[in-house]
């Protein structure tokens, strides 16, 4: 039982933290982008551009998880 915490291995805890920790951080960043669009009075098209450009990097993290799920890794 050595090397486990509450029955979970270090790798399982790290994977949980990465998935849910980064997921929570992504939601927080989306809130920041929304708040930026609202405070700058960007309008519908400006808000769309802000979300498209500033949120594009988050798509890579989400795509990685979807690809891993589809391939069964």
HTML snippet that shows the backbone in 3Dmol.js (N, CA, C, O; Angstrom):
<script src="https://3Dmol.org/build/3Dmol-min.js"></script>
<div id="view" style="width:600px;height:400px;position:relative"></div>
<script>
const pdb = `
ATOM      1  N   UNK A   1       0.829  -1.202   0.000  1.00  0.00           N
ATOM      2  CA  UNK A   1       0.000   0.000   0.000  1.00  0.00           C
ATOM      3  C   UNK A   1       0.863   1.251   0.000  1.00  0.00           C
ATOM      4  O   UNK A   1       0.356   2.371  -0.065  1.00  0.00           O
ATOM      5  N   UNK A   2       2.165   1.048   0.074  1.00  0.00           N
ATOM      6  CA  UNK A   2       3.059   2.193   0.094  1.00  0.00           C
ATOM      7  C   UNK A   2       3.077   2.870  -1.280  1.00  0.00           C
ATOM      8  O   UNK A   2       2.991   2.197  -2.308  1.00  0.00           O
ATOM      9  N   UNK A   3       3.187   4.168  -1.294  1.00  0.00           N
ATOM     10  CA  UNK A   3       3.189   4.913  -2.548  1.00  0.00           C
ATOM     11  C   UNK A   3       1.808   5.345  -2.991  1.00  0.00           C
ATOM     12  O   UNK A   3       1.640   5.850  -4.101  1.00  0.00           O
ATOM     13  N   UNK A   4       0.826   5.154  -2.142  1.00  0.00           N
ATOM     14  CA  UNK A   4      -0.526   5.580  -2.493  1.00  0.00           C
ATOM     15  C   UNK A   4      -1.045   6.555  -1.445  1.00  0.00           C
ATOM     16  O   UNK A   4      -0.615   6.542  -0.292  1.00  0.00           O
ATOM     17  N   UNK A   5      -1.956   7.381  -1.862  1.00  0.00           N
ATOM     18  CA  UNK A   5      -2.624   8.325  -0.974  1.00  0.00           C
ATOM     19  C   UNK A   5      -4.117   8.070  -1.118  1.00  0.00           C
ATOM     20  O   UNK A   5      -4.692   8.270  -2.188  1.00  0.00           O
ATOM     21  N   UNK A   6      -4.736   7.628  -0.032  1.00  0.00           N
ATOM     22  CA  UNK A   6      -6.157   7.291  -0.024  1.00  0.00           C
ATOM     23  C   UNK A   6      -6.498   6.280  -1.120  1.00  0.00           C
ATOM     24  O   UNK A   6      -7.596   6.309  -1.676  1.00  0.00           O
ATOM     25  N   UNK A   7      -5.564   5.397  -1.423  1.00  0.00           N
ATOM     26  CA  UNK A   7      -5.804   4.358  -2.417  1.00  0.00           C
ATOM     27  C   UNK A   7      -5.544   4.774  -3.846  1.00  0.00           C
ATOM     28  O   UNK A   7      -5.771   3.982  -4.761  1.00  0.00           O
ATOM     29  N   UNK A   8      -5.080   5.979  -4.068  1.00  0.00           N
ATOM     30  CA  UNK A   8      -4.775   6.462  -5.409  1.00  0.00           C
ATOM     31  C   UNK A   8      -3.274   6.617  -5.564  1.00  0.00           C
ATOM     32  O   UNK A   8      -2.585   7.028  -4.630  1.00  0.00           O
ATOM     33  N   UNK A   9      -2.770   6.289  -6.741  1.00  0.00           N
ATOM     34  CA  UNK A   9      -1.347   6.452  -6.996  1.00  0.00           C
ATOM     35  C   UNK A   9      -1.040   7.917  -7.300  1.00  0.00           C
ATOM     36  O   UNK A   9      -1.939   8.721  -7.547  1.00  0.00           O
ATOM     37  N   UNK A  10       0.229   8.234  -7.276  1.00  0.00           N
ATOM     38  CA  UNK A  10       0.637   9.610  -7.574  1.00  0.00           C
ATOM     39  C   UNK A  10       0.237  10.010  -8.992  1.00  0.00           C
ATOM     40  O   UNK A  10      -0.170  11.147  -9.232  1.00  0.00           O
ATOM     41  N   UNK A  11       0.354   9.070  -9.928  1.00  0.00           N
ATOM     42  CA  UNK A  11      -0.037   9.349 -11.313  1.00  0.00           C
ATOM     43  C   UNK A  11      -1.519   9.639 -11.456  1.00  0.00           C
ATOM     44  O   UNK A  11      -1.912  10.522 -12.218  1.00  0.00           O
ATOM     45  N   UNK A  12      -2.351   8.892 -10.718  1.00  0.00           N
ATOM     46  CA  UNK A  12      -3.794   9.126 -10.780  1.00  0.00           C
ATOM     47  C   UNK A  12      -4.152  10.486 -10.196  1.00  0.00           C
ATOM     48  O   UNK A  12      -5.016  11.185 -10.725  1.00  0.00           O
ATOM     49  N   UNK A  13      -3.492  10.859  -9.111  1.00  0.00           N
ATOM     50  CA  UNK A  13      -3.761  12.168  -8.499  1.00  0.00           C
ATOM     51  C   UNK A  13      -3.297  13.293  -9.424  1.00  0.00           C
ATOM     52  O   UNK A  13      -3.973  14.314  -9.553  1.00  0.00           O
ATOM     53  N   UNK A  14      -2.144  13.103 -10.067  1.00  0.00           N
ATOM     54  CA  UNK A  14      -1.642  14.123 -10.996  1.00  0.00           C
ATOM     55  C   UNK A  14      -2.581  14.278 -12.189  1.00  0.00           C
ATOM     56  O   UNK A  14      -2.849  15.397 -12.628  1.00  0.00           O
ATOM     57  N   UNK A  15      -3.082  13.161 -12.715  1.00  0.00           N
ATOM     58  CA  UNK A  15      -4.009  13.225 -13.851  1.00  0.00           C
ATOM     59  C   UNK A  15      -5.308  13.918 -13.461  1.00  0.00           C
ATOM     60  O   UNK A  15      -5.844  14.718 -14.227  1.00  0.00           O
ATOM     61  N   UNK A  16      -5.813  13.611 -12.272  1.00  0.00           N
ATOM     62  CA  UNK A  16      -7.023  14.271 -11.773  1.00  0.00           C
ATOM     63  C   UNK A  16      -6.782  15.783 -11.646  1.00  0.00           C
ATOM     64  O   UNK A  16      -7.607  16.586 -12.081  1.00  0.00           O
ATOM     65  N   UNK A  17      -5.654  16.158 -11.050  1.00  0.00           N
ATOM     66  CA  UNK A  17      -5.340  17.577 -10.880  1.00  0.00           C
ATOM     67  C   UNK A  17      -5.178  18.289 -12.201  1.00  0.00           C
ATOM     68  O   UNK A  17      -5.629  19.423 -12.359  1.00  0.00           O
ATOM     69  N   UNK A  18      -4.529  17.625 -13.163  1.00  0.00           N
ATOM     70  CA  UNK A  18      -4.346  18.244 -14.473  1.00  0.00           C
ATOM     71  C   UNK A  18      -5.679  18.444 -15.165  1.00  0.00           C
ATOM     72  O   UNK A  18      -5.964  19.526 -15.679  1.00  0.00           O
ATOM     73  N   UNK A  19      -6.498  17.398 -15.178  1.00  0.00           N
ATOM     74  CA  UNK A  19      -7.774  17.479 -15.896  1.00  0.00           C
ATOM     75  C   UNK A  19      -8.706  18.514 -15.276  1.00  0.00           C
ATOM     76  O   UNK A  19      -9.204  19.399 -15.972  1.00  0.00           O
ATOM     77  N   UNK A  20      -8.941  18.406 -13.970  1.00  0.00           N
ATOM     78  CA  UNK A  20      -9.917  19.294 -13.346  1.00  0.00           C
ATOM     79  C   UNK A  20      -9.315  20.653 -12.986  1.00  0.00           C
ATOM     80  O   UNK A  20     -10.014  21.666 -13.034  1.00  0.00           O
ATOM     81  N   UNK A  21      -8.035  20.690 -12.629  1.00  0.00           N
ATOM     82  CA  UNK A  21      -7.385  21.959 -12.310  1.00  0.00           C
ATOM     83  C   UNK A  21      -7.279  22.865 -13.528  1.00  0.00           C
ATOM     84  O   UNK A  21      -7.627  24.045 -13.471  1.00  0.00           O
ATOM     85  N   UNK A  22      -6.793  22.299 -14.633  1.00  0.00           N
ATOM     86  CA  UNK A  22      -6.680  23.091 -15.861  1.00  0.00           C
ATOM     87  C   UNK A  22      -8.068  23.403 -16.413  1.00  0.00           C
ATOM     88  O   UNK A  22      -8.285  24.477 -16.974  1.00  0.00           O
ATOM     89  N   UNK A  23      -9.004  22.473 -16.259  1.00  0.00           N
ATOM     90  CA  UNK A  23     -10.384  22.742 -16.699  1.00  0.00           C
ATOM     91  C   UNK A  23     -10.992  23.919 -15.956  1.00  0.00           C
ATOM     92  O   UNK A  23     -11.649  24.767 -16.558  1.00  0.00           O
ATOM     93  N   UNK A  24     -10.772  23.971 -14.639  1.00  0.00           N
ATOM     94  CA  UNK A  24     -11.266  25.099 -13.841  1.00  0.00           C
ATOM     95  C   UNK A  24     -10.566  26.390 -14.254  1.00  0.00           C
ATOM     96  O   UNK A  24     -11.194  27.447 -14.317  1.00  0.00           O
ATOM     97  N   UNK A  25      -9.264  26.304 -14.536  1.00  0.00           N
ATOM     98  CA  UNK A  25      -8.521  27.483 -14.978  1.00  0.00           C
ATOM     99  C   UNK A  25      -9.037  27.981 -16.326  1.00  0.00           C
ATOM    100  O   UNK A  25      -9.104  29.189 -16.550  1.00  0.00           O
ATOM    101  N   UNK A  26      -9.400  27.070 -17.223  1.00  0.00           N
ATOM    102  CA  UNK A  26      -9.957  27.451 -18.522  1.00  0.00           C
ATOM    103  C   UNK A  26     -11.288  28.166 -18.328  1.00  0.00           C
ATOM    104  O   UNK A  26     -11.543  29.180 -18.977  1.00  0.00           O
ATOM    105  N   UNK A  27     -12.141  27.651 -17.445  1.00  0.00           N
ATOM    106  CA  UNK A  27     -13.415  28.340 -17.181  1.00  0.00           C
ATOM    107  C   UNK A  27     -13.189  29.733 -16.620  1.00  0.00           C
ATOM    108  O   UNK A  27     -13.905  30.671 -16.969  1.00  0.00           O
ATOM    109  N   UNK A  28     -12.196  29.871 -15.750  1.00  0.00           N
ATOM    110  CA  UNK A  28     -11.874  31.185 -15.195  1.00  0.00           C
ATOM    111  C   UNK A  28     -11.379  32.132 -16.291  1.00  0.00           C
ATOM    112  O   UNK A  28     -11.742  33.308 -16.304  1.00  0.00           O
ATOM    113  N   UNK A  29     -10.559  31.628 -17.203  1.00  0.00           N
ATOM    114  CA  UNK A  29     -10.077  32.468 -18.306  1.00  0.00           C
ATOM    115  C   UNK A  29     -11.219  32.875 -19.225  1.00  0.00           C
ATOM    116  O   UNK A  29     -11.232  33.997 -19.732  1.00  0.00           O
ATOM    117  N   UNK A  30     -12.185  31.975 -19.449  1.00  0.00           N
ATOM    118  CA  UNK A  30     -13.348  32.344 -20.259  1.00  0.00           C
ATOM    119  C   UNK A  30     -14.151  33.447 -19.580  1.00  0.00           C
ATOM    120  O   UNK A  30     -14.659  34.346 -20.250  1.00  0.00           O
ATOM    121  N   UNK A  31     -14.269  33.384 -18.255  1.00  0.00           N
ATOM    122  CA  UNK A  31     -14.930  34.447 -17.508  1.00  0.00           C
ATOM    123  C   UNK A  31     -14.186  35.768 -17.683  1.00  0.00           C
ATOM    124  O   UNK A  31     -14.814  36.814 -17.846  1.00  0.00           O
ATOM    125  N   UNK A  32     -12.860  35.730 -17.652  1.00  0.00           N
ATOM    126  CA  UNK A  32     -12.058  36.946 -17.826  1.00  0.00           C
ATOM    127  C   UNK A  32     -12.274  37.527 -19.216  1.00  0.00           C
ATOM    128  O   UNK A  32     -12.418  38.742 -19.359  1.00  0.00           O
ATOM    129  N   UNK A  33     -12.300  36.680 -20.247  1.00  0.00           N
ATOM    130  CA  UNK A  33     -12.523  37.156 -21.618  1.00  0.00           C
ATOM    131  C   UNK A  33     -13.916  37.770 -21.730  1.00  0.00           C
ATOM    132  O   UNK A  33     -14.081  38.823 -22.346  1.00  0.00           O
ATOM    133  N   UNK A  34     -14.920  37.118 -21.136  1.00  0.00           N
ATOM    134  CA  UNK A  34     -16.280  37.657 -21.164  1.00  0.00           C
ATOM    135  C   UNK A  34     -16.337  39.010 -20.461  1.00  0.00           C
ATOM    136  O   UNK A  34     -16.968  39.947 -20.950  1.00  0.00           O
ATOM    137  N   UNK A  35     -15.672  39.103 -19.309  1.00  0.00           N
ATOM    138  CA  UNK A  35     -15.660  40.352 -18.559  1.00  0.00           C
ATOM    139  C   UNK A  35     -14.953  41.456 -19.351  1.00  0.00           C
ATOM    140  O   UNK A  35     -15.388  42.608 -19.342  1.00  0.00           O
ATOM    141  N   UNK A  36     -13.869  41.102 -20.031  1.00  0.00           N
ATOM    142  CA  UNK A  36     -13.158  42.067 -20.868  1.00  0.00           C
ATOM    143  C   UNK A  36     -14.045  42.571 -21.999  1.00  0.00           C
ATOM    144  O   UNK A  36     -14.063  43.766 -22.293  1.00  0.00           O
ATOM    145  N   UNK A  37     -14.776  41.665 -22.630  1.00  0.00           N
ATOM    146  CA  UNK A  37     -15.674  42.056 -23.725  1.00  0.00           C
ATOM    147  C   UNK A  37     -16.790  42.954 -23.219  1.00  0.00           C
ATOM    148  O   UNK A  37     -17.170  43.918 -23.883  1.00  0.00           O
ATOM    149  N   UNK A  38     -17.313  42.634 -22.039  1.00  0.00           N
ATOM    150  CA  UNK A  38     -18.410  43.423 -21.489  1.00  0.00           C
ATOM    151  C   UNK A  38     -17.945  44.819 -21.097  1.00  0.00           C
ATOM    152  O   UNK A  38     -18.616  45.806 -21.397  1.00  0.00           O
ATOM    153  N   UNK A  39     -16.794  44.906 -20.425  1.00  0.00           N
ATOM    154  CA  UNK A  39     -16.308  46.211 -19.964  1.00  0.00           C
ATOM    155  C   UNK A  39     -15.837  47.100 -21.114  1.00  0.00           C
ATOM    156  O   UNK A  39     -15.898  48.326 -21.018  1.00  0.00           O
ATOM    157  N   UNK A  40     -15.368  46.484 -22.199  1.00  0.00           N
ATOM    158  CA  UNK A  40     -14.903  47.286 -23.328  1.00  0.00           C
ATOM    159  C   UNK A  40     -16.026  47.622 -24.300  1.00  0.00           C
ATOM    160  O   UNK A  40     -15.807  48.321 -25.289  1.00  0.00           O
ATOM    161  N   UNK A  41     -17.245  47.119 -24.015  1.00  0.00           N
ATOM    162  CA  UNK A  41     -18.411  47.338 -24.881  1.00  0.00           C
ATOM    163  C   UNK A  41     -18.087  46.937 -26.325  1.00  0.00           C
ATOM    164  O   UNK A  41     -18.298  47.705 -27.264  1.00  0.00           O
ATOM    165  N   UNK A  42     -17.568  45.710 -26.474  1.00  0.00           N
ATOM    166  CA  UNK A  42     -17.075  45.236 -27.765  1.00  0.00           C
ATOM    167  C   UNK A  42     -18.189  44.941 -28.762  1.00  0.00           C
ATOM    168  O   UNK A  42     -17.923  44.909 -29.964  1.00  0.00           O
ATOM    169  N   UNK A  43     -19.393  44.730 -28.329  1.00  0.00           N
ATOM    170  CA  UNK A  43     -20.466  44.365 -29.246  1.00  0.00           C
ATOM    171  C   UNK A  43     -20.418  42.877 -29.545  1.00  0.00           C
ATOM    172  O   UNK A  43     -19.551  42.155 -29.052  1.00  0.00           O
ATOM    173  N   UNK A  44     -21.370  42.432 -30.365  1.00  0.00           N
ATOM    174  CA  UNK A  44     -21.453  40.992 -30.640  1.00  0.00           C
ATOM    175  C   UNK A  44     -20.260  40.494 -31.454  1.00  0.00           C
ATOM    176  O   UNK A  44     -19.667  39.466 -31.126  1.00  0.00           O
ATOM    177  N   UNK A  45     -19.910  41.218 -32.507  1.00  0.00           N
ATOM    178  CA  UNK A  45     -18.806  40.781 -33.354  1.00  0.00           C
ATOM    179  C   UNK A  45     -17.478  40.884 -32.616  1.00  0.00           C
ATOM    180  O   UNK A  45     -16.636  39.994 -32.736  1.00  0.00           O
ATOM    181  N   UNK A  46     -17.280  41.948 -31.861  1.00  0.00           N
ATOM    182  CA  UNK A  46     -16.051  42.109 -31.080  1.00  0.00           C
ATOM    183  C   UNK A  46     -15.909  41.046 -30.015  1.00  0.00           C
ATOM    184  O   UNK A  46     -14.812  40.546 -29.768  1.00  0.00           O
ATOM    185  N   UNK A  47     -17.022  40.699 -29.382  1.00  0.00           N
ATOM    186  CA  UNK A  47     -17.004  39.632 -28.377  1.00  0.00           C
ATOM    187  C   UNK A  47     -16.653  38.309 -29.033  1.00  0.00           C
ATOM    188  O   UNK A  47     -15.880  37.528 -28.478  1.00  0.00           O
ATOM    189  N   UNK A  48     -17.206  38.049 -30.196  1.00  0.00           N
ATOM    190  CA  UNK A  48     -16.880  36.825 -30.926  1.00  0.00           C
ATOM    191  C   UNK A  48     -15.394  36.766 -31.256  1.00  0.00           C
ATOM    192  O   UNK A  48     -14.763  35.724 -31.079  1.00  0.00           O
ATOM    193  N   UNK A  49     -14.833  37.861 -31.729  1.00  0.00           N
ATOM    194  CA  UNK A  49     -13.412  37.903 -32.067  1.00  0.00           C
ATOM    195  C   UNK A  49     -12.561  37.705 -30.817  1.00  0.00           C
ATOM    196  O   UNK A  49     -11.572  36.973 -30.853  1.00  0.00           O
ATOM    197  N   UNK A  50     -12.934  38.350 -29.711  1.00  0.00           N
ATOM    198  CA  UNK A  50     -12.185  38.173 -28.471  1.00  0.00           C
ATOM    199  C   UNK A  50     -12.180  36.711 -28.036  1.00  0.00           C
ATOM    200  O   UNK A  50     -11.131  36.166 -27.691  1.00  0.00           O
ATOM    201  N   UNK A  51     -13.347  36.080 -28.054  1.00  0.00           N
ATOM    202  CA  UNK A  51     -13.412  34.675 -27.659  1.00  0.00           C
ATOM    203  C   UNK A  51     -12.637  33.800 -28.629  1.00  0.00           C
ATOM    204  O   UNK A  51     -11.960  32.861 -28.209  1.00  0.00           O
ATOM    205  N   UNK A  52     -12.725  34.094 -29.919  1.00  0.00           N
ATOM    206  CA  UNK A  52     -12.030  33.288 -30.920  1.00  0.00           C
ATOM    207  C   UNK A  52     -10.518  33.374 -30.738  1.00  0.00           C
ATOM    208  O   UNK A  52      -9.836  32.350 -30.703  1.00  0.00           O
ATOM    209  N   UNK A  53     -10.004  34.572 -30.626  1.00  0.00           N
ATOM    210  CA  UNK A  53      -8.551  34.769 -30.564  1.00  0.00           C
ATOM    211  C   UNK A  53      -7.990  34.400 -29.196  1.00  0.00           C
ATOM    212  O   UNK A  53      -7.008  33.663 -29.113  1.00  0.00           O
ATOM    213  N   UNK A  54      -8.593  34.897 -28.132  1.00  0.00           N
ATOM    214  CA  UNK A  54      -8.038  34.682 -26.799  1.00  0.00           C
ATOM    215  C   UNK A  54      -8.300  33.275 -26.267  1.00  0.00           C
ATOM    216  O   UNK A  54      -7.614  32.830 -25.347  1.00  0.00           O
ATOM    217  N   UNK A  55      -9.259  32.583 -26.817  1.00  0.00           N
ATOM    218  CA  UNK A  55      -9.587  31.242 -26.333  1.00  0.00           C
ATOM    219  C   UNK A  55      -9.056  30.143 -27.251  1.00  0.00           C
ATOM    220  O   UNK A  55      -9.296  28.963 -26.997  1.00  0.00           O
ATOM    221  N   UNK A  56      -8.347  30.509 -28.300  1.00  0.00           N
ATOM    222  CA  UNK A  56      -7.881  29.521 -29.274  1.00  0.00           C
ATOM    223  C   UNK A  56      -6.886  28.535 -28.667  1.00  0.00           C
ATOM    224  O   UNK A  56      -6.886  27.359 -29.032  1.00  0.00           O
ATOM    225  N   UNK A  57      -6.041  28.997 -27.748  1.00  0.00           N
ATOM    226  CA  UNK A  57      -5.071  28.117 -27.115  1.00  0.00           C
ATOM    227  C   UNK A  57      -5.713  27.055 -26.250  1.00  0.00           C
ATOM    228  O   UNK A  57      -5.170  25.961 -26.102  1.00  0.00           O
ATOM    229  N   UNK A  58      -6.862  27.364 -25.680  1.00  0.00           N
ATOM    230  CA  UNK A  58      -7.572  26.390 -24.846  1.00  0.00           C
ATOM    231  C   UNK A  58      -8.088  25.225 -25.682  1.00  0.00           C
ATOM    232  O   UNK A  58      -8.275  24.120 -25.173  1.00  0.00           O
ATOM    233  N   UNK A  59      -8.314  25.475 -26.950  1.00  0.00           N
ATOM    234  CA  UNK A  59      -8.823  24.432 -27.834  1.00  0.00           C
ATOM    235  C   UNK A  59      -7.838  23.268 -27.925  1.00  0.00           C
ATOM    236  O   UNK A  59      -8.254  22.116 -28.043  1.00  0.00           O
ATOM    237  N   UNK A  60      -6.550  23.554 -27.872  1.00  0.00           N
ATOM    238  CA  UNK A  60      -5.543  22.502 -27.923  1.00  0.00           C
ATOM    239  C   UNK A  60      -5.648  21.550 -26.752  1.00  0.00           C
ATOM    240  O   UNK A  60      -5.553  20.335 -26.927  1.00  0.00           O
ATOM    241  N   UNK A  61      -5.845  22.089 -25.553  1.00  0.00           N
ATOM    242  CA  UNK A  61      -5.994  21.245 -24.369  1.00  0.00           C
ATOM    243  C   UNK A  61      -7.237  20.374 -24.476  1.00  0.00           C
ATOM    244  O   UNK A  61      -7.195  19.185 -24.160  1.00  0.00           O
ATOM    245  N   UNK A  62      -8.331  20.958 -24.916  1.00  0.00           N
ATOM    246  CA  UNK A  62      -9.566  20.191 -25.061  1.00  0.00           C
ATOM    247  C   UNK A  62      -9.440  19.143 -26.162  1.00  0.00           C
ATOM    248  O   UNK A  62      -9.924  18.021 -26.011  1.00  0.00           O
ATOM    249  N   UNK A  63      -8.788  19.505 -27.274  1.00  0.00           N
ATOM    250  CA  UNK A  63      -8.611  18.565 -28.382  1.00  0.00           C
ATOM    251  C   UNK A  63      -7.749  17.384 -27.946  1.00  0.00           C
ATOM    252  O   UNK A  63      -8.010  16.249 -28.344  1.00  0.00           O
ATOM    253  N   UNK A  64      -6.728  17.638 -27.134  1.00  0.00           N
ATOM    254  CA  UNK A  64      -5.866  16.555 -26.647  1.00  0.00           C
ATOM    255  C   UNK A  64      -6.681  15.537 -25.856  1.00  0.00           C
ATOM    256  O   UNK A  64      -6.522  14.331 -26.044  1.00  0.00           O
ATOM    257  N   UNK A  65      -7.544  16.014 -24.981  1.00  0.00           N
ATOM    258  CA  UNK A  65      -8.364  15.094 -24.187  1.00  0.00           C
ATOM    259  C   UNK A  65      -9.370  14.336 -25.049  1.00  0.00           C
ATOM    260  O   UNK A  65      -9.616  13.154 -24.811  1.00  0.00           O
ATOM    261  N   UNK A  66      -9.947  14.992 -26.035  1.00  0.00           N
ATOM    262  CA  UNK A  66     -10.898  14.313 -26.923  1.00  0.00           C
ATOM    263  C   UNK A  66     -10.185  13.255 -27.756  1.00  0.00           C
ATOM    264  O   UNK A  66     -10.703  12.152 -27.934  1.00  0.00           O
ATOM    265  N   UNK A  67      -8.997  13.581 -28.269  1.00  0.00           N
ATOM    266  CA  UNK A  67      -8.237  12.617 -29.070  1.00  0.00           C
ATOM    267  C   UNK A  67      -7.842  11.409 -28.216  1.00  0.00           C
ATOM    268  O   UNK A  67      -7.938  10.270 -28.671  1.00  0.00           O
ATOM    269  N   UNK A  68      -7.399  11.657 -26.982  1.00  0.00           N
ATOM    270  CA  UNK A  68      -7.053  10.556 -26.089  1.00  0.00           C
ATOM    271  C   UNK A  68      -8.268   9.674 -25.812  1.00  0.00           C
ATOM    272  O   UNK A  68      -8.147   8.451 -25.748  1.00  0.00           O
ATOM    273  N   UNK A  69      -9.438  10.292 -25.647  1.00  0.00           N
ATOM    274  CA  UNK A  69     -10.657   9.538 -25.375  1.00  0.00           C
ATOM    275  C   UNK A  69     -11.062   8.707 -26.595  1.00  0.00           C
ATOM    276  O   UNK A  69     -11.436   7.542 -26.457  1.00  0.00           O
ATOM    277  N   UNK A  70     -10.986   9.306 -27.791  1.00  0.00           N
ATOM    278  CA  UNK A  70     -11.378   8.594 -29.020  1.00  0.00           C
ATOM    279  C   UNK A  70     -10.435   7.422 -29.286  1.00  0.00           C
ATOM    280  O   UNK A  70     -10.882   6.346 -29.681  1.00  0.00           O
ATOM    281  N   UNK A  71      -9.138   7.623 -29.073  1.00  0.00           N
ATOM    282  CA  UNK A  71      -8.171   6.558 -29.325  1.00  0.00           C
ATOM    283  C   UNK A  71      -8.097   5.546 -28.190  1.00  0.00           C
ATOM    284  O   UNK A  71      -7.489   4.486 -28.333  1.00  0.00           O
ATOM    285  N   UNK A  72      -8.717   5.877 -27.067  1.00  0.00           N
ATOM    286  CA  UNK A  72      -8.730   4.962 -25.937  1.00  0.00           C
ATOM    287  C   UNK A  72      -7.404   4.889 -25.185  1.00  0.00           C
ATOM    288  O   UNK A  72      -7.065   3.850 -24.618  1.00  0.00           O
ATOM    289  N   UNK A  73      -6.672   5.965 -25.179  1.00  0.00           N
ATOM    290  CA  UNK A  73      -5.372   5.993 -24.480  1.00  0.00           C
ATOM    291  C   UNK A  73      -5.523   6.374 -23.034  1.00  0.00           C
ATOM    292  O   UNK A  73      -4.533   6.444 -22.307  1.00  0.00           O
TER     293      UNK A  73
END
`;
const viewer = $3Dmol.createViewer("view");
viewer.addModel(pdb, "pdb");
viewer.setStyle({}, {cartoon: {color: "spectrum"}});
viewer.zoomTo();
viewer.render();
</script>
